[in-house]
Amino acid sequence: MGGQLHNLNVAMFIDADNAPSRKIGDVLAELASFGSVSIRRAYGNWKNASLEPWGKVLHEHAIQPMQQFDLVKGKNATDMAMAVDAMDVLFNKPVDVFCLVSSDCDFTPLVMRLRAEGKQVVGFGERKAPEPFVNACSRFLYFDQPALTDDQSTALITHPEKILAAEDTGHAMSPSRKSGKELKGDTKLLNLLRNAVAYAESEDGWAHLSVVGSRIGNQASFDSRNYGYPRLVDLFAAIDLFEMKRINNHPLVRYKRRAAASVA
């Protein structure tokens, strides 16, 4: 891609009660690689002192503040207003990618509805974000992970294999990198990777990493950067349970136990 941007229409919806204002610049930098963020809205009761830090951010990034009063104590009307507006945009605006900035599980049904209409849904949130919400998104990016390069962002939509070759140039949100030992202890991760490799492997056990990446993306909201690795190939190498090789500059992966079995 070499720095090219996808010409997609993006709509960003921010749950200001559940998102740090200081991270919105990073979010917009990520979304710029998908295309034009033509709709930018932030929802909350702007009369609350807790949202005061948002004032400068809204002006700086041309984000439209959507006022939502706290109609009933203990009930968050912001979520409902945000969901209603997102559905209105879905049916009345030519939007390709929806971005939800929140860590609130209440948006899970909305994400599922948007994806049922064939839309990409990119979520941004904190590590406390509930798993159902994270997994429902096409991609969920944590605030403490590295920013995407242009190549990585466009790859999420049309070319999963591009992720394998993209260099990591973002340093705004860098998580701690998990060690190989920690990765091996993550049973859920290992099962996800092993199953994807098994699905894509040929008779000799080798699988094209691009196919493996696509398979993983269809099964879960997965991103290797959530583990501190900018590329999927780096994550596989760190686990050290898989062997890697390249054919015509295309990376392939094989589970080591599968390789031992084929030799025997």
Residue, then its C-alpha position, 0 to 999 in steps of 0.5 A: m500500500g505504501g501509505q495509501l489510504h482507503n477511501l472509505n466513509v467512517a463514522m465515529f461515536i464516542d461514549a464520553d463517560n467511558a473513554p479518556s479524552r486524551k486518547i482521541g487523537d490516537v483514535l483519529a490517527e488510526l481511523a484516518s488509515f481507513g478513510s475519511v472520518s466524516i461523522r464525529r460525535a461524542y455523547g454525554n451530559w456536558k453539564n457534568a464536571s467530569l466531562e470538562p476535559w473534553g471541551k478542548v478535545l472536541h474543538e481541536h478534532a471537530i467532534q460534535p458534542m451530543q447532549q444527553f441529560d441524565l433522565v433517571k439517576g443510575k440509568n445511562a441514557t447516553d448509551m441509548a442515544m448513541a445506539v439510536d443515532a448509529m442506527d439512523v446513520l446506518f440506514n441514511k448515510p453511506v458509511d462503510v466503517f463504524c467506530l465505537v469508542s467505549s468500554d461498555c458491554d451494552f453496545t454489543p447488540l448494536v455491534m452485532r446489528l451493524r455487522a449483520e448489515g455488512k459493516q466493519v465495526v472497530g472498537f476502542g476501549e480499555r482493558k476492562a472492556p467486557e469480552p462479549f463487546v470485544n469479540a463482537c467487533s471486527r477489530f477491537l483496539y486497546f488504548d495502550q497498544p501501538a498505533l496502526t500503520d497505513d498498511q496495517s489498517t487497510a489490511l484489516i479490511t481487504h488484505p489480511e496478508k498485508i499485516l504480516a509485512a507491515e512495519d510497526t511505526g506507532h509509539a503512541m500507545s505501546p503495551s508491554r510485550k508478553s513473553g513467550k512463556e506467558l503466551k504459551g500459558d494462554t490456553k485460549l490464544l494457543n487454541l485459537l492459533r492452532n485451530a487456525v493453522a490446522y484449518a489452513e494447513s496442506e498435507d505437509g502441515w504448512a499453512h499460508l499465514s495470510v489464510v491463517g490470519s483470515r481464519i483467526g479474524n473470522q473467529a474472534s476480534f483478534d489483534s497481535r498488538n494486544y499482546g505487544y507484537p506488531r505483526l502476526v508473524d512475530l507473535f507466532a515466532a515468540i510462542d516458539l511452538f511453530e516453525m516458520k518459512r517463506i516461499n516466494n516471500h510468502p510466510l508459512v507456518r507449521y505447528k512443530r508437533r505436526a512436523a514431528a508427527s509427519v517425520a515419524 
